[in-house]
Amino acid sequence: MRFRRSTPVLTLSKNLRRATSVLWSTLREIFDESAYARFLQRQNIGSSKHAYAAFLRENLRQRERRPRCC
Amino acid sequence: MSKPVSAFVWLAVAVAGALSVATIALHRGEQISALWLVVAALCSYALGYRFYSKFIAAKVLALDALRATPAERLENGRDFVRTNKWVVFGHHFAAIAGPGPLVGPVLAAQFGYLPGTLWILAGAVFGGCVQDFVILLFSIRRDGKSLTEMAKSEIGRLGGFVAYVAVISIIVILLGVAALIVVNALKASPWGTFTIAMTIPIALFMGLYLRRIRPGKVLESSVLGFVLVLLAIWGGQWASHTPSVGRYFTLTAPTLAILIIIYGFAASALPVWLLLAPRDYLSTFVKLGTIALLALGITALRPTLHMPALTRFIDGTGPVFAGSLFPFAFVTIACGAISGFHSLISSGTTPKLISRETETRMVGYGAMAAESMVAIMAVIAACVLQPGTYFSINSPAGIVGAAPEAATATISSWGFPVTAADMHTLAQAVGEQTLFNRTGGAPAFAVGMAHIFAHSIGGQGLMAIWYHFAIMFEALFILTVLDAGTRVGRFMVQDALGHIYEPLGRTSWYPSILANSALIVAAWGYFLWQGVKDPLGGINSLWPLFGIANQLLATVALCVATTIIIKMGRARYAAVTLGPLLWLVAVTFSASYYKVFDPNPRSGFLAHARQLASSVARTGPNSAATARLIFNDRLDAAVTGVLIAMVAMILFESTAEWVRVLAGRKQAVVRETPFVPTRFAAEEQA
């Protein structure tokens, strides 16, 4: 009985956690934090001033040519 | 959900939508709640998404979940990255949502709330969402190719050339108009000017913070930047109340125009990380937050629309811009209904992130529906104002008179009562010296938004803060478009000039950077200056020109899409893109014809030039200012002529290709990347 009652609560909590996680991932993607994390992983280095400068250099061409919509 | 329950739910959605649209369309002479617009929009998008986009996905495009996308096949962790569909949706929405869906609907509100609302709903469901969806899919099936590349490979070299000219035209005209909107919002406004001026050091600080103090912590620096911007809004109030400071920020329109031109040049030539990237992050952060806040405010307040469903200005005599309901309502509202610019995003970053073909429906169709909802909110923000207030803000001095009493008398004589005292009280409430003659849409939207926020959060005491928050939000949006657009335009010019003289194409050669930045800034700066000096406010001439350029790009996109659909052997379904294409052709041709040849000097460029020339002939020697106005009219007519010639060329080229394929004179070759099964087929089938 107790298990039955807690199921919807668990489902809700699981869905909320999932929604929060998706929202957080979306924000990280929009704000290029995920791209930086992928860069660090690909280069196998830790975050630093030099690493971020290298990331910016690598993404320069793509970012410079990205239009912002009207 | 079982089938009968599902059928019942969708029937209920259809009934609610029909009831709401009927309420919007049929009520005359009485005010309605803005909630009807919200319900009509939500039901229309839901039905369009559930049924129309599903039909397109299944029958026209035959989306294949088992086909590997470029994000999977070419995954490199940099440009091509398999990404969660909700994340791509948010990313795509953030890229397509700009100031356009906020400004266009506000300007078109001069016809009343009905035409704009119906066009936004129908245009999005049957046009804009479809365009974004199909271009996204076709780009995915071509390894993420851009619209220009697809036009070249599917239609021919002429198609590629027209797409290139369309993109350059739209960038130049858009930037000129966007800068003019900022100028009109900030002229004689020390509070607004101070706030926006402060966003430049804030963005520079964010750039340094990201690079030197907390590398890569973009969200953190954006939150910090947002807090600083809020402080700048508060500081703007102090600046406006302190005469010794305020006078430095009380600027005329020409001074602001010059400053924006200098800013645009600097932003194009400075390193990206220093100004462009942080401003972009800050703008996106404010944009997403404000749109969410506005949606909540409208839902909580459920404001009443004071603007009538239709105004007398559907006959083309409106003060905001000249031109009758057809075709001008349909070029004035481009973003929010159908925007060619979106096809650049749908064939840019987004196709490189999609994991499954089936996700293009949600991302392409769904994100455009969300942007269309933003346009509906802009209609609401404009129409909650008393019509007299709306027209006082949006009418140029050349139409209603420069003195407050003259302006209010003219507007009241149209049947929209307003007094100079009312406008003075409102200006004081929002912390401005005057709200008359603030053409461009941004100030009217800001007053409407402040009205909604002040009634739901904080009360009337915060009206001035909300108004300047809205102005800051729009100006930040627009300056970001200006930064990025100038740079993109510069690259396009560099790419083209590089074919003539190789060093000019080098993006790292500083003389080339400076020369090409100057070229592109001079191009949009000219339109800006023209708008600032125009006695009719500039928006009257330039916004329709921008709408025509934007719809030209949409025409290119829909021509590409129709060509591909026919080549895929699905000509019987070509109407899904051919329908909106024909509508756009009718709209752009008519609007261009009226803008060039209309005998009414307020609408037709050539008639206006003739009127000025004859007045000079009557009154004496030609002044430099009049000569410039005459030249500007002729230049605008020539630009419109070139744009429409481009539409005709791409249509002719596309039609010839369709006839060749349909008549069997040419083998239909779809230039798609060959089918490769996804490695995740098992996961997909499960």
Interface residues (C-beta under 8 A of the other chain):
Chain A: V22 S25 T26 L27 R28 E29 I30 F31 D32 E33 A35 Y36 R38 F39 Q41 R42 S47 S48 K49 A51 Y52 A53 F55 L56 E58 N59 L60 R61 Q62 R63 E64 R65 R66 P67 R68 C69 C70
Chain B: G77 R78 D79 V81 T83 N84 W86 V87 V88 F89 G90 H91 A94 A95 I96 A97 G98 P99 G100 I170 I171 L174 A178 L210 R211 R212 P215 G216 K217 V218 L219 S222 V272 W273 L276 A277 D280 Y281 T284 F285 L288 A334 C335 S339 F341 H342 L344 I345 G348 T349 T480 V481 D483 A484 G485 R487 V488 F491 T507 F546 N550
